Amino acid sequence: MKRFRYHALSARSAGECENAPRAIVVFEDRCAGFGFRWLRSGFRHCFCLLRRPVGWIVCDPVKSRTRLEVVAPYDERTLLSHYRERDMVALAGTCLDVRPGWLAFRPLTCVEVVKRVIGLHAPLVWTPHQLYRALRRAGFEGAPPE
């Protein structure tokens, strides 16, 4: 059995890491309760998929737990169209460099978990729609590059 070694991404640049895995961030209108009604429609929950050699790792932080699953190694375009067909917004991009430094204490929300998984340092991003806009600025797109 082959062992995979996970190395921390280097912090040599402020952008993408050359060997960083691809990620898909999905935004949906899943609403667990009345308290989430103030969030923008279509952006009330988010989760991410991380490309690894064995397939895609789905990280879905829900209210009471974080669901982790391994999905078959589908093509990135196939996954993006799968989520779009279900009226979800999906962005694909390359995970960002992890910057060393002090880690602020913030509530453990779906947005915070996704930011940490993909390496996005955005301390003022709190809602899924703010995360969507930050990812677009960071180079995540709705369709993967050819």
N, C-alpha and C positions, 0 to 999 in steps of 0.2 A: 504494500500500500504506500502510495506516494504521500509524503508529508509536505504540507504547504507552510511556508514561513511568511508571516506577515511582518513587514518592516514598516516602521514609521516613515511617512513621507518627509523628505528633507525640506528645510526652510530656506533654501538658497535663493529663491525668487518669490515675488509676491503673486505670481500668477499660477498657471497650471504646472503640475509636475510632469516630466516627460514620460514616466512609467506609471502614472496614476490610472486607476481603473475608471471606466465609464460609469455614469450614474444616470438614473431616470428618477425625477421627482414628480409625483402625481398629486394633484389637488382635486378635491371632491367636495360634495355638498353634504357629506355624512354629518348628521347633527344628533349628538347624543342627548341633548337636553335643551331646555328653554334658554339657558345662559349663553348658548352659542348663536342665538338668532341675530345678535348685533353684528356678527361677522359678515363680510360680503358674500352674497350668494355665489355658490360654486367654489368658494375658498374657505370652507369651514373646517377642513381637515387636510392633512398632507401626510404622505409616506414616501419612502424611497426604495429603489432597487439598485443594487451595487453589482457590477459585472465582475465575476471571478472565473477562474478556469473551469470550475465544476458547473457553472451556470450563473443565475442571478440570485442574489440574496435579497429577500424582501424584508425590510424593516418597517413594521407598521406599529407605531406607538399609539395604543388605544388607552382609554381612561384608566383601566385597572392593571394593564400589563403591556409589555412590548412583544408583539408577535414577530418571530423570525422564521422564515421559511426559505428553502432552496428551491428554485424553479429551474426547469430545464433551460439549456443554453439557447433560447430563442434569439432570433435576429432582433436588433434594436428597433428597426422599423415595424416589425410585427407587434412588439409590445406597445409601441407608441400608438399604433392604429387600434390595438385592442382596447386601450384605455379611452381613446377618443370616441370609439363606438359606444362606450358606456357613459357618454357625456361628462367625461373628466378631462381636465387639462393636464397634459404631460410634457415636461421639458427634459431634454437629454443634454448631457455635457460631461466634461471630464472633471473628476474630483480635484479640488484645489489643494494647494500646499497647506500643511498644518503649520501655523506660526507659533513659535515658542513664546511663552509669556504667561501672565497671570490669567487664570480662568475665573471669570466672574460667576457668582452664584446667581442663577436665574431659575425661575420655575421650570420644572421638567415637563414641557409641553411637546406636542408633535413637531412644532416648528423648531424648538431647541434641539431635539433629537436628530432631526434631519440635518440641521446646520452642522452638528458635530460629526455626523457620519460622513458628509461630503466635504468637510473641511472649510466651511464658509465662516469667516470671522465677520459677523455683522451684529454688534451688540444692541443696536437700536431696532432690529427686526424682531417683532413680537407676533405678528399675525401671519396666516398663510398667504394673504395677498401681498403683504410687504415682502415675504420670502420670494414670492413669484417675481416681483419687480427686481429684487436684489439678484436673483439668479439670471434674469435677462441681462442685467448690466454686467454680470460676471461671464457672459458668453454662452449660457445655456439656451438652446434653441428648441423649437417645437418639432423640427425634423433633423435627424442626424446628418452629418456631412457625407457626401458621396464617397 
